[in-house]
Amino acid sequence: MPIEPWRATCIQMESRIAANAETREEAWEIINGNIANAVARIRAACEGPTPPRLVVLPEFGFQGPPRANSASAWIEKACAPMPGPITAPFEALAREFGIYIAGNHFEVDAKWPDRYFNSSFLLDPKGEVILRYRRINTATFTSPHDILDDYVEAYGEDALFPVADTELGRLAIFPCGEVNVPEVSRVFMMKGAEVLLHPNNEPLTPIADCAKQCRAAENMCFLVSTNIAGLAGFSDTLTGGHSMIVDYRGAHMALEESAEEVTISAMIDVEELRRARADRGMGNGLLRSRFQMYRDYYNAAEFYPANGLAAKAVETNEDFAPVHEVALENLAKSGVLRSA
């Protein structure tokens, strides 16, 4: 059955930071306040004149980033399982309005109690978590790649880059700076994704804006990117904003220029995308993509080591140093890194 065009909405909202709270109770007072703000804004969108079928919330929208907290302190203070107390209010809201809700929070998993993950999720209209993507390219917290063998044994290969087949089309989700890693969106496209959901929390830069348009165009996917309002989470001075919805040609369908708390929306026509992907004309870049030509180069490119944190979880950023040294050595051996 053809998919009728449907409305996607970005909920650009401010987020109070839980990292500076001294106790778990104080942190969760902040987290619950952020959740209440998100719930109210989703409800207003659903009860307004242009109700969405899908909404996307920002990265770090509920807890904020961990900042200087050690891993054990952050887990104790602010992290939660998924599904769990952070997703529960949105599960109820998804059921109430019959919508999809995408978001992001720092997650703990009983399989690795001394680690936390930057996890993005998608709830379906039944309130069930149908996508959970744990950020692969991380700077300061555990990635599935850091414990790759154990992770795949626990969850399988499909859990690394999951795609959900829904009544809205095939959906994937990834957060923030991973829009600057072309392979992430590319793999999702190769697994059939048609709409990329992008919870975001970053200062405004031309590079970040361009990357969103490039990822949509080069993969012939729609991209729904919601940034934080107000200050970006890792900064006390730089602002967020520029939430956008981009079509499969890389053109803005909606763009919010400000960093205010607002919603923006656009209609997503998946059937139009499918026709474009099946077209034999010059506009169909996927038709002429020769991916096998690059396979050997990727197979040979072993820079950042897999399973680098399998033996011991990181507690602070300094614990990444041995892994980074191996990555630098590998870059030098490959000829990518040259001495001055």
Legacy VTK file of the C-alpha trace (Angstrom):
# vtk DataFile Version 3.0
C-alpha trace
ASCII
DATASET POLYDATA
POINTS 340 float
0.000 0.000 0.000
1.410 3.438 -0.932
2.559 5.666 1.916
0.669 8.949 2.070
2.744 12.084 2.722
3.155 12.689 6.439
4.335 15.529 8.663
7.654 15.521 10.526
8.215 18.083 13.286
11.389 19.267 15.012
10.948 20.211 18.676
13.759 22.741 19.186
13.850 23.118 22.984
16.211 24.307 25.685
17.795 21.827 28.068
18.926 22.528 31.606
22.211 20.794 32.453
22.129 18.037 35.104
25.923 17.657 35.228
26.402 20.370 37.843
23.885 18.898 40.282
25.477 17.607 43.469
23.109 14.694 44.075
21.055 12.245 42.049
17.883 13.784 43.434
18.899 17.253 42.259
19.930 15.884 38.863
16.615 14.114 38.352
14.690 17.221 39.317
16.420 18.889 36.353
15.911 15.862 34.074
12.219 15.630 34.900
11.827 19.339 34.236
13.364 18.903 30.777
11.092 15.933 30.119
8.039 17.963 31.149
9.069 20.757 28.766
9.429 18.276 25.890
6.103 16.615 26.656
4.318 19.980 26.729
5.817 21.031 23.389
4.955 17.739 21.712
1.413 17.975 23.059
1.069 21.526 21.742
2.250 20.415 18.296
-0.166 17.483 18.250
-3.101 19.640 19.345
-2.242 22.431 16.894
-3.456 22.981 13.315
-0.682 20.854 11.711
-0.279 17.759 13.895
2.784 15.597 13.165
3.074 11.878 12.594
6.667 11.975 13.856
8.581 14.335 16.139
12.325 14.556 16.766
13.809 15.930 20.009
17.411 17.203 20.471
20.424 15.216 21.599
21.095 15.601 25.355
17.639 17.151 25.605
16.909 15.663 29.027
20.190 15.212 30.921
22.555 17.538 29.092
26.129 16.290 28.561
28.203 14.768 31.402
30.852 17.498 31.188
33.509 16.857 33.864
31.693 14.008 35.617
33.533 10.695 35.716
31.747 7.705 34.201
30.800 6.231 37.581
29.536 9.592 38.856
27.480 10.212 35.708
25.966 6.730 35.788
24.945 7.197 39.400
23.721 10.754 38.913
21.832 10.857 35.645
21.830 7.736 33.447
18.864 5.420 32.886
18.005 2.197 31.048
16.077 2.206 27.778
13.147 1.789 27.959
13.028 3.335 31.389
12.062 6.435 33.349
13.136 8.870 30.613
11.303 7.178 27.761
8.182 6.307 29.831
6.416 9.712 29.530
7.008 9.685 25.777
5.765 6.124 25.464
2.461 7.290 26.945
2.396 10.342 24.681
3.088 8.245 21.576
0.145 6.013 22.447
-2.132 8.967 23.233
-1.571 10.721 19.895
-0.638 7.728 17.750
2.723 9.253 16.730
6.381 8.331 16.450
8.756 10.081 18.877
12.533 10.216 18.405
14.965 11.342 21.080
18.261 10.691 22.801
19.591 10.064 26.294
22.568 8.624 28.149
21.788 4.978 28.761
22.994 2.257 31.098
22.830 -1.434 30.240
22.933 -4.161 32.887
25.320 -6.126 30.643
27.973 -3.409 31.157
27.114 -1.710 34.468
30.334 0.333 34.568
29.729 1.967 31.172
27.162 4.296 29.661
26.147 4.895 26.050
24.978 7.907 24.051
21.774 6.314 22.777
19.170 7.565 20.328
15.725 6.000 20.250
12.529 5.890 18.224
9.159 5.043 19.756
6.289 3.815 17.594
2.600 4.713 18.123
2.277 1.754 20.497
4.919 3.360 22.703
7.470 0.646 21.961
11.173 1.281 21.351
11.638 0.178 17.740
15.065 1.759 17.218
17.963 2.074 19.614
21.211 3.330 18.143
24.231 3.670 20.396
26.649 6.233 19.038
29.613 4.612 17.259
31.899 7.623 16.779
32.361 8.987 20.289
34.929 11.226 21.893
34.370 10.861 25.630
32.241 7.777 26.318
32.021 4.108 25.359
31.162 3.172 21.788
29.956 -0.281 20.716
33.149 -0.320 18.643
35.194 -0.174 21.880
33.670 -3.505 22.983
32.794 -4.766 19.524
33.102 -8.540 19.948
31.138 -8.592 23.198
28.569 -6.188 21.790
27.894 -8.208 18.650
27.716 -11.399 20.694
25.101 -9.771 22.940
22.968 -7.985 20.336
23.998 -9.148 16.854
25.361 -7.252 13.864
22.019 -5.609 13.061
22.102 -3.720 16.355
25.101 -1.674 15.191
23.191 0.162 12.435
19.485 -0.604 12.955
16.782 0.411 10.472
13.053 0.163 11.234
10.494 -0.692 8.547
7.395 1.348 9.488
4.166 2.667 8.041
6.045 5.924 7.423
8.831 4.224 5.462
12.216 2.890 6.513
13.670 4.988 9.340
17.114 5.261 10.948
18.481 7.484 13.699
21.895 8.826 14.734
22.991 11.847 16.803
24.885 15.100 16.512
28.463 15.000 15.174
27.975 11.664 13.441
26.434 13.650 10.605
30.058 14.571 9.841
30.967 10.878 9.398
29.709 9.992 5.888
29.869 6.240 6.473
27.177 6.288 9.167
24.465 7.676 6.890
25.790 5.612 3.995
25.442 2.332 5.877
21.918 3.262 6.912
21.059 3.938 3.263
22.614 0.614 2.247
20.327 -1.062 4.773
17.328 0.605 3.161
16.834 3.778 5.228
14.699 6.449 3.560
14.398 8.982 6.403
17.333 9.838 8.677
16.419 11.178 12.128
19.076 13.380 13.712
18.842 14.471 17.374
21.455 17.193 17.600
23.282 19.296 20.209
25.999 21.453 18.715
27.021 25.066 18.188
26.178 26.577 14.835
28.819 26.117 12.147
28.600 26.272 8.354
30.284 22.862 8.196
27.602 21.220 10.325
24.815 22.762 8.256
26.461 21.685 5.009
27.009 18.164 6.323
23.288 17.713 6.923
22.468 18.691 3.357
25.272 16.526 1.976
24.224 13.407 3.910
20.652 13.771 2.660
21.625 14.404 -0.962
24.393 11.828 -1.356
22.201 9.070 0.098
18.895 10.245 -1.391
17.266 10.308 2.057
15.123 12.807 3.882
16.857 14.137 7.011
15.032 15.509 10.060
17.565 17.290 12.282
16.564 18.871 15.602
19.155 20.960 17.412
19.016 22.262 20.954
17.628 25.737 21.637
19.614 28.226 23.695
23.148 27.215 24.624
24.682 24.081 23.174
25.326 21.541 25.905
29.117 21.509 25.869
29.395 25.296 25.838
28.471 28.150 28.155
28.630 30.690 25.329
27.839 29.068 21.956
24.231 28.689 20.879
22.335 25.935 19.114
19.493 26.396 16.663
19.271 25.805 12.916
17.001 22.797 13.214
16.145 21.710 9.697
14.315 19.233 7.518
16.142 18.418 4.293
14.827 16.602 1.234
16.585 13.866 -0.705
18.120 16.420 -3.082
19.718 18.328 -0.199
17.289 21.268 -0.248
15.807 22.782 2.907
12.135 21.960 3.374
12.156 23.788 6.710
14.893 25.731 8.500
14.813 27.582 11.819
17.352 30.401 11.795
17.055 31.225 15.501
18.086 29.399 18.678
14.672 29.997 20.252
12.316 27.325 21.548
10.189 26.657 18.472
8.793 23.874 16.318
9.261 23.536 12.569
7.717 20.959 10.291
7.460 19.719 6.727
5.637 17.044 4.771
7.640 13.913 3.911
6.703 12.151 0.660
8.371 8.736 0.777
6.698 7.578 -2.435
8.297 10.491 -4.302
11.659 9.428 -2.903
11.102 5.841 -4.014
10.282 6.963 -7.537
13.448 9.096 -7.585
15.570 6.160 -6.446
14.105 4.002 -9.225
14.613 6.621 -11.945
17.249 6.030 -14.651
18.015 9.721 -15.099
21.111 11.650 -14.107
19.484 12.780 -10.863
19.683 9.281 -9.382
23.129 9.234 -7.801
22.547 5.869 -6.111
22.070 4.193 -9.495
25.644 5.019 -10.499
27.391 4.447 -7.154
30.281 1.971 -7.565
30.743 0.967 -3.948
32.747 -2.175 -4.686
35.566 0.015 -6.005
36.246 1.258 -2.469
35.895 -2.044 -0.592
39.570 -3.014 -0.473
40.608 0.422 0.748
38.185 0.237 3.658
39.251 -3.315 4.483
42.860 -2.141 4.695
42.089 0.952 6.793
42.500 -0.246 10.383
43.146 2.998 12.220
41.074 3.264 15.396
41.270 -0.167 17.071
38.146 -2.197 17.696
37.736 -3.659 21.211
40.139 -1.044 22.545
38.208 -0.713 25.816
37.040 -4.322 26.121
39.253 -5.109 29.094
38.535 -2.009 31.155
35.840 0.644 31.067
36.764 4.305 30.818
36.320 6.367 33.959
37.690 9.695 32.685
38.804 11.041 29.313
42.426 10.259 30.183
41.590 6.548 29.979
41.268 6.911 26.206
44.967 7.808 25.864
46.317 4.267 25.180
43.683 3.699 22.492
44.432 7.050 20.894
48.138 6.208 20.821
47.405 3.006 18.905
45.203 4.928 16.469
47.969 7.479 15.866
50.513 4.704 15.318
48.205 3.044 12.810
47.707 6.336 10.964
51.464 6.793 10.781
52.052 3.230 9.526
49.450 3.705 6.806
51.075 6.904 5.555
48.114 9.112 6.465
50.012 10.759 9.308
53.365 12.257 8.341
55.895 14.030 10.522
56.591 17.666 9.690
LINES 1 341
340 0 1 2 3 4 5 6 7 8 9 10 11 12 13 14 15 16 17 18 19 20 21 22 23 24 25 26 27 28 29 30 31 32 33 34 35 36 37 38 39 40 41 42 43 44 45 46 47 48 49 50 51 52 53 54 55 56 57 58 59 60 61 62 63 64 65 66 67 68 69 70 71 72 73 74 75 76 77 78 79 80 81 82 83 84 85 86 87 88 89 90 91 92 93 94 95 96 97 98 99 100 101 102 103 104 105 106 107 108 109 110 111 112 113 114 115 116 117 118 119 120 121 122 123 124 125 126 127 128 129 130 131 132 133 134 135 136 137 138 139 140 141 142 143 144 145 146 147 148 149 150 151 152 153 154 155 156 157 158 159 160 161 162 163 164 165 166 167 168 169 170 171 172 173 174 175 176 177 178 179 180 181 182 183 184 185 186 187 188 189 190 191 192 193 194 195 196 197 198 199 200 201 202 203 204 205 206 207 208 209 210 211 212 213 214 215 216 217 218 219 220 221 222 223 224 225 226 227 228 229 230 231 232 233 234 235 236 237 238 239 240 241 242 243 244 245 246 247 248 249 250 251 252 253 254 255 256 257 258 259 260 261 262 263 264 265 266 267 268 269 270 271 272 273 274 275 276 277 278 279 280 281 282 283 284 285 286 287 288 289 290 291 292 293 294 295 296 297 298 299 300 301 302 303 304 305 306 307 308 309 310 311 312 313 314 315 316 317 318 319 320 321 322 323 324 325 326 327 328 329 330 331 332 333 334 335 336 337 338 339
